[in-house]
Every structure is written in structure tokens, then in C-alpha cells.
Amino acid sequence: MLVLEAFAPVDARWHERLTKLDIAVDDVPKIRPLDMESVTWPDEVVADGPVPLSRLIPAGVDRRGSATRARVVLFRRPLELRAKHPENLVDLLHDILVQQVATYLGVEPDIIDPGLTEPE
């Protein structure tokens, strides 16, 4: 429910452009950085240093040849650990979703939400 609350303002403003984007939640990330030494992440990953917080998976084709929709995957445990207080989790989720929607649409995050604050 917190994810829906965090996403609602973004969806209200950008709904027409987000109809082919899904939002999912996994407990923990199952991805690794491009470079373990420098902890370099691709643009579609929002991370706090070496820990990914979310990932944008583009639309494509699965192993069976079926079309897949683009989706943002939020990693629950790393996000919960980074929210200083449980009530701050919605704000953190919102900021992460703004960044991912911006990546999905190919625009800067401040276009999606002019009041965006960077995740801590």
C-alpha cells in the first residue's frame, strides 16, 4: 500500500505515458554492479552506494518469446533500512519512483516532480 501511496502523485500527473509500466516489489536485489571495484551501476538502477534500491527493467521478450512490459522493481529491505523512520518510507519510495519514471520516459527527474529531493 505504501508503494501505491508514493506512486499516486506521479501517476496522477503522467498516467497517459505510464500505462505500459508496471511496478513490482522484491525483498532483496538479485543484481550486481557493473564494476565491483568502483560500484558502477547502469542508469536503470537507483542505488545507495553498493546497494541497489530499485531497477527499471525495459520492455522486451522473455525466454519463451512472449512480450514483457517495462517494470520498476523496488527492493523492499534496502529501502526500509534507509528510511530513517517508518513514516519517511513513503517519501523515499516517491523519490525513487520519480527517478525511475524519469529514466523510463527519458527526462530529468525534476520534470517528473519539480520538488524532488535526492534520496539519502
C-alpha positions as protocol buffer text, in pm:
chain_id: "A"
residue {
  index: 1
  type: MET
  ca { x: 0 y: 0 z: 0 }
}
residue {
  index: 2
  type: LEU
  ca { x: 287 y: 242 z: 69 }
}
residue {
  index: 3
  type: VAL
  ca { x: 412 y: 197 z: -287 }
}
residue {
  index: 4
  type: LEU
  ca { x: 72 y: 295 z: -425 }
}
residue {
  index: 5
  type: GLU
  ca { x: 62 y: 599 z: -197 }
}
residue {
  index: 6
  type: ALA
  ca { x: 412 y: 703 z: -309 }
}
residue {
  index: 7
  type: PHE
  ca { x: 331 y: 646 z: -678 }
}
residue {
  index: 8
  type: ALA
  ca { x: -9 y: 819 z: -680 }
}
residue {
  index: 9
  type: PRO
  ca { x: 115 y: 1177 z: -740 }
}
residue {
  index: 10
  type: VAL
  ca { x: 342 y: 1063 z: -1024 }
}
residue {
  index: 11
  type: ASP
  ca { x: 68 y: 853 z: -1181 }
}
residue {
  index: 12
  type: ALA
  ca { x: -185 y: 1137 z: -1149 }
}
residue {
  index: 13
  type: ARG
  ca { x: 40 y: 1369 z: -1348 }
}
residue {
  index: 14
  type: TRP
  ca { x: 187 y: 1122 z: -1601 }
}
residue {
  index: 15
  type: HIS
  ca { x: -76 y: 847 z: -1626 }
}
residue {
  index: 16
  type: GLU
  ca { x: -114 y: 859 z: -2005 }
}
residue {
  index: 17
  type: ARG
  ca { x: 260 y: 796 z: -2051 }
}
residue {
  index: 18
  type: LEU
  ca { x: 281 y: 525 z: -1782 }
}
residue {
  index: 19
  type: THR
  ca { x: 10 y: 284 z: -1897 }
}
residue {
  index: 20
  type: LYS
  ca { x: 271 y: 32 z: -2014 }
}
residue {
  index: 21
  type: LEU
  ca { x: 483 y: 48 z: -1697 }
}
residue {
  index: 22
  type: ASP
  ca { x: 438 y: -196 z: -1408 }
}
residue {
  index: 23
  type: ILE
  ca { x: 560 y: -152 z: -1050 }
}
residue {
  index: 24
  type: ALA
  ca { x: 683 y: -455 z: -854 }
}
residue {
  index: 25
  type: VAL
  ca { x: 844 y: -519 z: -517 }
}
residue {
  index: 26
  type: ASP
  ca { x: 1112 y: -777 z: -437 }
}
residue {
  index: 27
  type: ASP
  ca { x: 1252 y: -835 z: -90 }
}
residue {
  index: 28
  type: VAL
  ca { x: 1618 y: -805 z: -187 }
}
residue {
  index: 29
  type: PRO
  ca { x: 1809 y: -723 z: -505 }
}
residue {
  index: 30
  type: LYS
  ca { x: 1946 y: -1005 z: -715 }
}
residue {
  index: 31
  type: ILE
  ca { x: 2175 y: -786 z: -925 }
}
residue {
  index: 32
  type: ARG
  ca { x: 2540 y: -688 z: -902 }
}
residue {
  index: 33
  type: PRO
  ca { x: 2721 y: -368 z: -1005 }
}
residue {
  index: 34
  type: LEU
  ca { x: 2883 y: -341 z: -1348 }
}
residue {
  index: 35
  type: ASP
  ca { x: 3219 y: -293 z: -1177 }
}
residue {
  index: 36
  type: MET
  ca { x: 3266 y: -441 z: -828 }
}
residue {
  index: 37
  type: GLU
  ca { x: 3570 y: -220 z: -761 }
}
residue {
  index: 38
  type: SER
  ca { x: 3408 y: 116 z: -826 }
}
residue {
  index: 39
  type: VAL
  ca { x: 3048 y: 4 z: -770 }
}
residue {
  index: 40
  type: THR
  ca { x: 2924 y: 142 z: -1100 }
}
residue {
  index: 41
  type: TRP
  ca { x: 2555 y: 95 z: -1172 }
}
residue {
  index: 42
  type: PRO
  ca { x: 2378 y: 136 z: -1506 }
}
residue {
  index: 43
  type: ASP
  ca { x: 2131 y: 426 z: -1542 }
}
residue {
  index: 44
  type: GLU
  ca { x: 1833 y: 199 z: -1481 }
}
residue {
  index: 45
  type: VAL
  ca { x: 1946 y: 122 z: -1123 }
}
residue {
  index: 46
  type: VAL
  ca { x: 1894 y: 363 z: -834 }
}
residue {
  index: 47
  type: ALA
  ca { x: 2139 y: 273 z: -559 }
}
residue {
  index: 48
  type: ASP
  ca { x: 2282 y: 390 z: -231 }
}
residue {
  index: 49
  type: GLY
  ca { x: 2650 y: 320 z: -290 }
}
residue {
  index: 50
  type: PRO
  ca { x: 2690 y: -56 z: -335 }
}
residue {
  index: 51
  type: VAL
  ca { x: 2325 y: -135 z: -252 }
}
residue {
  index: 52
  type: PRO
  ca { x: 2061 y: -117 z: -526 }
}
residue {
  index: 53
  type: LEU
  ca { x: 1727 y: 27 z: -415 }
}
residue {
  index: 54
  type: SER
  ca { x: 1536 y: -20 z: -740 }
}
residue {
  index: 55
  type: ARG
  ca { x: 1578 y: -121 z: -1101 }
}
residue {
  index: 56
  type: LEU
  ca { x: 1397 y: -32 z: -1422 }
}
residue {
  index: 57
  type: ILE
  ca { x: 1361 y: -336 z: -1645 }
}
residue {
  index: 58
  type: PRO
  ca { x: 1278 y: -234 z: -2002 }
}
residue {
  index: 59
  type: ALA
  ca { x: 1006 y: -398 z: -2206 }
}
residue {
  index: 60
  type: GLY
  ca { x: 1132 y: -690 z: -2407 }
}
residue {
  index: 61
  type: VAL
  ca { x: 1085 y: -1057 z: -2482 }
}
residue {
  index: 62
  type: ASP
  ca { x: 1110 y: -1338 z: -2228 }
}
residue {
  index: 63
  type: ARG
  ca { x: 1272 y: -1682 z: -2278 }
}
residue {
  index: 64
  type: ARG
  ca { x: 951 y: -1822 z: -2427 }
}
residue {
  index: 65
  type: GLY
  ca { x: 931 y: -1542 z: -2683 }
}
residue {
  index: 66
  type: SER
  ca { x: 644 y: -1360 z: -2513 }
}
residue {
  index: 67
  type: ALA
  ca { x: 644 y: -981 z: -2491 }
}
residue {
  index: 68
  type: THR
  ca { x: 713 y: -838 z: -2145 }
}
residue {
  index: 69
  type: ARG
  ca { x: 614 y: -498 z: -2010 }
}
residue {
  index: 70
  type: ALA
  ca { x: 857 y: -247 z: -1868 }
}
residue {
  index: 71
  type: ARG
  ca { x: 863 y: -250 z: -1489 }
}
residue {
  index: 72
  type: VAL
  ca { x: 1019 y: -78 z: -1193 }
}
residue {
  index: 73
  type: VAL
  ca { x: 1129 y: -322 z: -926 }
}
residue {
  index: 74
  type: LEU
  ca { x: 1165 y: -176 z: -578 }
}
residue {
  index: 75
  type: PHE
  ca { x: 1381 y: -365 z: -328 }
}
residue {
  index: 76
  type: ARG
  ca { x: 1188 y: -365 z: -1 }
}
residue {
  index: 77
  type: ARG
  ca { x: 1454 y: -445 z: 259 }
}
residue {
  index: 78
  type: PRO
  ca { x: 1720 y: -197 z: 143 }
}
residue {
  index: 79
  type: LEU
  ca { x: 1453 y: 74 z: 120 }
}
residue {
  index: 80
  type: GLU
  ca { x: 1317 y: 2 z: 467 }
}
residue {
  index: 81
  type: LEU
  ca { x: 1669 y: 13 z: 611 }
}
residue {
  index: 82
  type: ARG
  ca { x: 1740 y: 352 z: 451 }
}
residue {
  index: 83
  type: ALA
  ca { x: 1420 y: 521 z: 564 }
}
residue {
  index: 84
  type: LYS
  ca { x: 1527 y: 689 z: 888 }
}
residue {
  index: 85
  type: HIS
  ca { x: 1176 y: 640 z: 1029 }
}
residue {
  index: 86
  type: PRO
  ca { x: 890 y: 423 z: 900 }
}
residue {
  index: 87
  type: GLU
  ca { x: 690 y: 737 z: 819 }
}
residue {
  index: 88
  type: ASN
  ca { x: 976 y: 851 z: 589 }
}
residue {
  index: 89
  type: LEU
  ca { x: 943 y: 540 z: 373 }
}
residue {
  index: 90
  type: VAL
  ca { x: 667 y: 689 z: 154 }
}
residue {
  index: 91
  type: ASP
  ca { x: 887 y: 992 z: 79 }
}
residue {
  index: 92
  type: LEU
  ca { x: 1185 y: 771 z: -7 }
}
residue {
  index: 93
  type: LEU
  ca { x: 968 y: 548 z: -227 }
}
residue {
  index: 94
  type: HIS
  ca { x: 830 y: 856 z: -404 }
}
residue {
  index: 95
  type: ASP
  ca { x: 1178 y: 992 z: -475 }
}
residue {
  index: 96
  type: ILE
  ca { x: 1296 y: 656 z: -610 }
}
residue {
  index: 97
  type: LEU
  ca { x: 985 y: 619 z: -827 }
}
residue {
  index: 98
  type: VAL
  ca { x: 1031 y: 971 z: -965 }
}
residue {
  index: 99
  type: GLN
  ca { x: 1388 y: 885 z: -1065 }
}
residue {
  index: 100
  type: GLN
  ca { x: 1281 y: 559 z: -1228 }
}
residue {
  index: 101
  type: VAL
  ca { x: 988 y: 715 z: -1416 }
}
residue {
  index: 102
  type: ALA
  ca { x: 1224 y: 987 z: -1540 }
}
residue {
  index: 103
  type: THR
  ca { x: 1462 y: 720 z: -1670 }
}
residue {
  index: 104
  type: TYR
  ca { x: 1171 y: 533 z: -1830 }
}
residue {
  index: 105
  type: LEU
  ca { x: 1045 y: 849 z: -2005 }
}
residue {
  index: 106
  type: GLY
  ca { x: 1394 y: 977 z: -2090 }
}
residue {
  index: 107
  type: VAL
  ca { x: 1362 y: 1304 z: -1899 }
}
residue {
  index: 108
  type: GLU
  ca { x: 1525 y: 1460 z: -1593 }
}
residue {
  index: 109
  type: PRO
  ca { x: 1365 y: 1378 z: -1254 }
}
residue {
  index: 110
  type: ASP
  ca { x: 1275 y: 1742 z: -1191 }
}
residue {
  index: 111
  type: ILE
  ca { x: 1047 y: 1726 z: -1497 }
}
residue {
  index: 112
  type: ILE
  ca { x: 853 y: 1443 z: -1330 }
}
residue {
  index: 113
  type: ASP
  ca { x: 846 y: 1615 z: -989 }
}
residue {
  index: 114
  type: PRO
  ca { x: 988 y: 1967 z: -960 }
}
residue {
  index: 115
  type: GLY
  ca { x: 1004 y: 1927 z: -580 }
}
residue {
  index: 116
  type: LEU
  ca { x: 1216 y: 1610 z: -586 }
}
residue {
  index: 117
  type: THR
  ca { x: 1467 y: 1564 z: -306 }
}
residue {
  index: 118
  type: GLU
  ca { x: 1760 y: 1330 z: -354 }
}
residue {
  index: 119
  type: PRO
  ca { x: 1742 y: 1004 z: -152 }
}
residue {
  index: 120
  type: GLU
  ca { x: 1979 y: 1000 z: 145 }
}
